[in-house]
Structure formats: C-alpha cells, structure tokens
C-alpha cells in the first residue's frame, strides 16, 4: 500500500503510491490489536454501539447471512486493516446481497463509522462515508484535539475526502453523513470536480418515527450561489482537489544538514514529506507543503496541504497526516494520550512562501505530542 500512510525507506524516492503502510526501523503493532484497542475506546465513549466483528471475521470469510453483520464486518475490516477504505468489490457484494444501489448503503456505513469518532470536547460523534467513482467507499470521523482551539478540529467529511485522496481516488459521486454537513464542510467539498452535482445523503429531519429515512440532495442545494475555485483561478483546466498534480519541488540547497545522528528513518521521512509537498493542493497561495509523522512503532504517516477557495476550510499538512495516523494506526483517543505516540515530524515547505505552516505545526504538536521533535526543511521550485 502507498500514499499518505507509512512507507518504507526504499520507496521514498518516488511519488507516494496509494495507501502505503510499512515500517522502516521497527515492527508495527498488529492491526487486529489496534482494532481491539479501538473497540475498547468505543465502549468507553458513551456512543451507542452494536457488537463489532471479531478477529476471525477479518480473515475474509464468506459473506455473513445477516446483512447487518456484513455491514459490521465491512466497516471493521476497513477501520482495522484497510485504512478506512471499503473496496469496490466488497461494496458491490453487499449491495447485491441486499438488492440495493451502492449509494443506499452509505448511511449504514456511517452509523458504524461514527462510533470511532474522537470528539473529546463536543462528545458529538460524526461519521461520513463517501462513494468514489471507482466504486470504493471512504470512511471519515470527526477528530477533536484537546487543549487546542475548536478550529483545529478535523471534520468527518474532511477526513473522508482526505482518505479518498490517500487512496488515489479521483472523483466522488456521493457522501453520506451523520447530520447535514456544516457550512465549513460544504465549502471544503466545493473544491471537487463536479461538486455541484455530488449527492449528499443526510437524515430526513421529518423522520419523527425514526424509520431511518434520508434525503438525497445535490451539493448545490446545500451551497447555493457558491464561491469556488474558478472565482480565484479563472482557469477550468487546473487540477482540482482529488486530481493528480505535481508541484515541481526539490530540496533547497543546504536545507538538509549532514547530521551524524540522522537515521535511515529520518531520510525516509524527509523524502516522503517532499513527495507530499509535490502532490499538495495549493492553487490559491502557491504554498504547497508536506509533512511526515513518525510514531513509536517506526511507522511514517504523511499528509499534504489541502487548500480551499474560502481559505478557512483549508487543511494543514499536519491535519492530513493525523488523518493518516488515525486511519493507519488507530491513533487518537478521548484524552489525547494516543497522540503521544508521535515521536517526530518532518515538514517540507517553501521558505518565504505566502503561507507558512511551521508555527502552526509546532503549536499543535507542543500540545498533543510535546515530546515530538519537529524538523523543518526548505524546498524550492524547479525552474
């Protein structure tokens, strides 16, 4: 697997491939142990839950006879071992078994995914499930960071979109959420190609008898008279949020000091952060940045800056990397203790660019992972 998950050192020289997950220096903790840890967290969260699939269920058995069990098993596998992604094949199999359109399954995935939300401040669990053009489904949850301003939070819809980005998905057709998306998320999703017609599936507020009825609305109905990419770029040929791009960056001369204490893992983190900066979506500030987190298991979790035409919904490379850490290693808990598994962060950005992330990254890390070492490396445009 490749992308914004963990990547081996020898793979760091090229572009990240979707959904990578590997250790450079140490042995990662077993995914099933992570799943058990998350199940324990859910039971303590106060969020209503049904029994989750067992370890044996994750061994790719025949589809359960109970359709609900199939949904549970699909979400359990996605969140324990598959980086919050339900493959197109599994989605089609479940849809066929149920006699439903794949879009109709999204609310069921949402109800299970939201149990894994990390909302220590609001206590409000939000889930999201986005259907990609490939047929795969990308899950998301809200993540709140204790001790930091509310605007440091990651919204479930943002999580799902970044999960799709990590997997190499190029377009989203629909997204279901626990509740109607907030304005922040509506604006964030407006960066997608064809955003106006993307279907948004939300609970029907008139469903007084709790029959689990839903409304299906195009995003343009939820965000009328929208402000979007073309209002700033005036160029429809430019790649949008999930579309492939390369920012033509390289390390600035002398930006990587020859430190005797540098390890292979440090070099891998720097190379992966540069690869993320090259894939960053920064059409409005021309300030692409990438970041690589290294956890206590030696796993590298990477992220890139993802801008919004409205600026405020923009995600920093650290926030995108935290999505990868939650999706790949089950990091994060109600008390913020899991973030202390982060041992170092390597940020690559253009020195002197209009937008600088080093200060924000340092502030957030000092709160959630105070022992983490931050390395900032300058890059430059290839002329």
C-alpha positions in Angstrom: 0.0 0.0 0.0 1.2 3.6 -0.6 0.2 7.2 -0.3 -0.2 9.1 2.9 0.2 6.1 5.2 3.5 4.6 6.2 6.1 4.0 3.5 9.4 2.0 3.5 12.6 4.0 3.1 13.4 2.5 -0.3 10.1 3.7 -1.7 10.6 7.2 -0.5 12.5 8.4 -3.6 9.4 8.4 -5.9 5.9 9.6 -5.6 3.8 8.1 -2.9 1.7 5.2 -4.1 -1.8 4.9 -2.7 -2.3 3.7 0.9 1.2 2.6 1.8 1.8 1.1 5.3 5.2 -0.2 6.3 7.9 0.1 8.9 11.4 1.3 8.3 13.0 0.9 11.7 10.7 -1.1 13.9 7.9 -3.7 13.7 4.4 -2.2 13.6 1.8 -3.3 16.1 -0.6 -5.9 14.7 -3.7 -4.3 13.0 -6.0 -6.6 15.0 -4.6 -5.3 18.2 -5.4 -1.9 17.0 -8.9 -3.0 16.2 -9.3 -4.3 19.7 -8.0 -1.1 21.2 -10.5 0.9 19.1 -13.3 -1.4 20.2 -12.4 -0.7 23.8 -12.4 3.0 23.1 -15.8 2.9 21.6 -17.2 1.1 24.6 -15.9 3.8 26.9 -17.1 6.7 24.7 -20.7 6.5 25.6 -21.7 6.2 21.9 -24.3 3.5 21.3 -22.7 0.5 19.7 -23.5 -3.0 18.5 -21.1 -5.9 18.7 -18.2 -5.4 16.2 -16.7 -8.1 14.1 -14.3 -10.5 15.7 -10.7 -11.1 14.6 -11.9 -14.3 12.9 -14.4 -12.2 10.9 -11.5 -10.3 9.4 -10.0 -13.4 7.8 -12.1 -12.8 4.6 -14.8 -15.3 5.3 -17.9 -15.9 3.2 -20.4 -13.0 3.4 -22.4 -13.3 6.7 -26.0 -14.4 6.3 -27.2 -11.4 8.3 -26.9 -8.3 6.2 -26.2 -6.1 9.3 -23.4 -8.4 10.2 -22.0 -7.9 6.7 -22.0 -4.1 7.2 -20.3 -4.5 10.6 -17.7 -6.8 9.1 -17.0 -4.4 6.2 -16.5 -1.4 8.5 -14.5 -3.4 11.0 -12.1 -4.5 8.2 -11.9 -1.0 6.8 -11.1 0.6 10.1 -8.8 -2.1 11.4 -6.6 -3.0 8.4 -7.7 -1.2 5.2 -7.1 2.5 6.1 -10.8 3.4 6.3 -11.5 2.2 2.8 -14.1 -0.4 1.8 -13.1 -1.8 -1.5 -15.4 -1.6 -4.6 -15.6 -5.4 -4.7 -16.9 -5.6 -1.1 -19.4 -2.7 -1.7 -20.8 -4.4 -4.8 -21.1 -7.7 -3.0 -23.0 -6.2 -0.1 -25.2 -4.2 -2.5 -26.0 -7.4 -4.5 -26.8 -9.3 -1.3 -29.2 -6.6 -0.1 -30.7 -5.8 -3.5 -29.7 -2.1 -3.1 -27.9 0.5 -5.0 -24.4 1.1 -3.6 -25.4 4.7 -2.7 -28.1 3.3 -0.4 -25.5 1.5 1.7 -23.7 4.7 2.7 -25.9 5.6 5.7 -25.3 2.1 7.1 -21.6 2.6 6.9 -21.9 6.0 8.5 -23.7 4.6 11.6 -20.9 2.1 12.2 -18.0 4.5 11.4 -19.2 7.3 13.7 -18.6 5.0 16.7 -14.9 5.5 16.1 -15.1 9.3 16.2 -12.7 11.2 18.5 -14.7 14.1 20.0 -13.4 14.8 23.5 -14.8 18.3 23.5 -18.2 18.1 21.9 -18.9 14.4 22.7 -20.8 14.5 19.3 -19.8 11.5 17.2 -19.9 12.2 13.4 -19.3 9.7 10.7 -19.1 10.1 6.9 -19.0 7.7 4.0 -18.0 8.9 0.5 -18.6 6.9 -2.6 -15.8 7.2 -5.2 -16.1 7.0 -8.9 -14.1 3.7 -8.6 -16.9 2.2 -6.5 -14.9 2.2 -3.3 -16.2 3.8 -0.1 -14.1 6.1 2.0 -15.0 6.5 5.7 -14.4 9.5 7.9 -14.9 10.6 11.5 -14.6 13.8 13.4 -11.4 14.3 15.3 -11.1 17.0 18.0 -7.7 17.9 19.6 -8.0 18.6 23.4 -6.3 21.8 24.6 -6.5 23.5 21.2 -8.9 25.9 19.6 -12.0 24.4 18.1 -10.9 25.3 14.6 -8.0 22.8 15.0 -10.6 20.0 14.6 -10.9 17.7 11.7 -14.4 17.3 10.3 -15.7 13.9 9.3 -16.3 15.0 5.7 -12.8 16.3 5.5 -11.5 13.0 6.9 -13.4 11.1 4.3 -12.2 13.3 1.4 -8.6 13.0 2.6 -9.0 9.2 2.9 -10.1 9.2 -0.7 -7.1 11.3 -1.7 -4.7 9.0 0.1 -6.2 6.0 -1.8 -5.7 7.8 -5.2 -9.4 8.3 -5.8 -10.0 11.0 -8.5 -13.7 11.8 -8.0 -16.5 11.4 -5.5 -20.1 10.8 -6.5 -21.9 10.9 -3.2 -21.3 11.3 0.5 -23.5 10.4 3.5 -23.1 12.0 6.9 -24.5 11.7 10.4 -26.1 15.1 10.1 -26.3 17.8 7.5 -22.8 19.0 6.7 -21.8 22.3 8.3 -21.0 25.2 6.1 -17.3 24.6 6.6 -17.6 21.1 5.1 -19.9 22.2 2.3 -17.3 24.7 1.2 -14.4 22.2 1.6 -16.2 19.7 -0.7 -16.8 22.5 -3.3 -13.2 22.0 -4.3 -14.1 18.8 -6.0 -14.7 18.5 -9.8 -18.4 18.4 -10.4 -19.1 19.3 -6.8 -22.4 21.0 -7.6 -23.9 17.7 -8.6 -22.3 15.5 -5.9 -25.1 13.8 -3.9 -25.2 14.5 -0.2 -27.2 12.0 1.8 -28.5 13.2 5.2 -31.1 12.0 7.7 -34.6 13.3 7.0 -35.4 15.8 9.7 -39.1 15.0 9.3 -38.5 11.3 10.1 -40.2 11.6 13.5 -40.8 7.8 13.8 -37.1 7.0 13.3 -37.6 4.9 10.2 -34.1 5.9 9.1 -35.3 7.8 6.1 -32.8 10.0 4.3 -32.8 13.0 2.0 -30.5 12.9 -1.1 -29.6 16.4 -2.3 -27.0 17.8 -4.7 -24.4 19.8 -3.0 -25.5 22.9 -4.9 -28.8 22.8 -3.0 -26.8 22.9 0.3 -24.4 25.6 -1.0 -26.3 27.9 -3.4 -24.6 30.8 -5.1 -21.3 29.2 -4.1 -17.8 30.7 -4.1 -15.3 28.2 -5.5 -12.1 27.5 -7.4 -13.0 29.4 -10.6 -13.7 32.6 -8.6 -10.0 32.7 -7.8 -8.1 30.8 -10.5 -10.4 31.7 -13.5 -8.9 28.5 -15.2 -11.0 25.4 -15.5 -8.1 23.4 -16.8 -6.2 23.4 -13.5 -6.4 20.2 -11.5 -8.8 20.3 -8.6 -8.7 18.7 -5.1 -8.5 15.0 -5.9 -6.9 15.3 -9.3 -3.3 14.5 -10.0 -0.8 17.3 -9.8 3.0 17.7 -9.4 4.3 21.0 -7.9 7.9 20.5 -9.2 9.6 21.0 -5.9 13.0 19.8 -4.7 15.0 20.3 -1.5 16.7 23.7 -1.4 20.5 23.5 -1.5 21.9 23.1 2.0 18.4 22.5 3.5 19.3 19.1 4.8 22.2 19.3 7.3 24.6 16.3 7.3 23.9 15.3 10.9 25.8 12.3 12.3 22.7 11.3 14.2 20.4 11.2 11.2 18.9 7.8 10.5 17.5 6.0 7.5 14.1 6.7 9.0 14.9 10.5 9.1 15.8 10.3 5.4 12.7 8.4 4.5 10.5 10.9 6.4 12.1 13.9 4.6 11.7 12.2 1.1 8.1 11.3 1.9 7.3 14.8 3.1 8.8 16.2 -0.2 6.7 13.8 -2.2 3.6 15.0 -0.3 4.5 18.7 -0.9 4.7 17.9 -4.6 1.2 16.4 -4.5 -0.2 19.2 -2.3 -3.3 21.1 -3.4 -2.3 24.8 -3.0 -3.7 26.7 -6.1 -4.6 29.8 -4.2 -1.4 30.6 -2.2 1.2 28.6 -4.3 2.5 27.4 -0.9 2.5 23.6 -1.1 3.7 21.8 1.9 4.1 18.2 3.0 4.7 16.5 6.4 5.7 13.1 7.7 5.0 11.9 11.2 7.0 9.0 12.7 5.3 7.1 15.5 6.7 4.9 18.3 6.3 1.8 16.0 8.5 3.4 13.4 5.6 3.9 11.0 5.5 7.0 8.8 2.2 8.8 8.3 2.2 11.6 5.7 0.0 14.4 4.7 -0.1 17.4 2.4 -1.7 20.9 2.5 -5.2 21.0 1.0 -6.5 24.5 0.3 -10.0 25.9 0.0 -11.0 28.9 -2.1 -12.7 30.2 1.1 -9.3 29.8 2.9 -10.6 28.8 6.4 -11.6 25.2 5.5 -8.0 24.6 4.3 -6.3 21.6 5.9 -2.7 21.9 7.0 -0.3 19.0 6.2 -0.3 18.1 9.8 -4.1 17.7 9.9 -3.9 15.5 6.8 -1.1 13.4 8.4 -3.3 13.0 11.5 -6.0 11.5 9.3 -3.4 9.1 8.0 -2.3 8.3 11.6 -5.9 7.6 12.7 -6.6 5.5 9.6 -3.4 3.6 9.5 -2.6 3.1 13.2 -5.7 3.7 15.2 -4.1 6.8 16.8 -6.1 9.2 18.9 -8.3 8.7 21.9 -10.7 10.7 24.0 -8.0 12.0 26.3 -5.4 12.7 23.7 -3.0 10.2 25.0 -2.6 8.3 21.8 -1.1 11.4 20.0 1.9 11.0 22.3 2.9 8.0 20.2 4.2 10.6 17.7 8.0 10.9 18.1 8.9 13.2 15.3 7.5 15.4 12.5 9.3 16.5 9.3 7.8 19.4 7.5 8.8 20.4 4.0 7.7 23.8 2.7 8.9 26.7 0.6 10.9 29.2 2.6 9.3 32.6 2.3 6.1 31.4 0.6 3.0 33.4 1.4 1.7 30.6 3.7 4.0 29.1 6.3 2.9 26.0 8.4 5.9 25.6 10.7 4.5 27.8 13.5 1.1 26.1 13.5 2.6 22.6 13.4 4.9 23.5 16.3 1.9 24.8 18.3 -0.3 21.8 17.8 2.5 19.3 18.4 3.5 21.0 21.6 0.0 20.4 22.9 -0.8 16.9 21.6 2.7 15.4 21.4 5.0 17.6 23.5 8.0 15.2 23.1 7.8 15.1 19.4 10.8 16.6 17.5 9.9 18.9 14.6 12.3 19.2 11.7 11.6 21.9 9.1 13.2 21.5 5.7 13.1 24.1 2.9 12.2 23.3 -0.6 12.2 25.3 -3.9 10.5 25.3 -7.3 12.4 23.6 -10.0 13.0 26.2 -12.7 
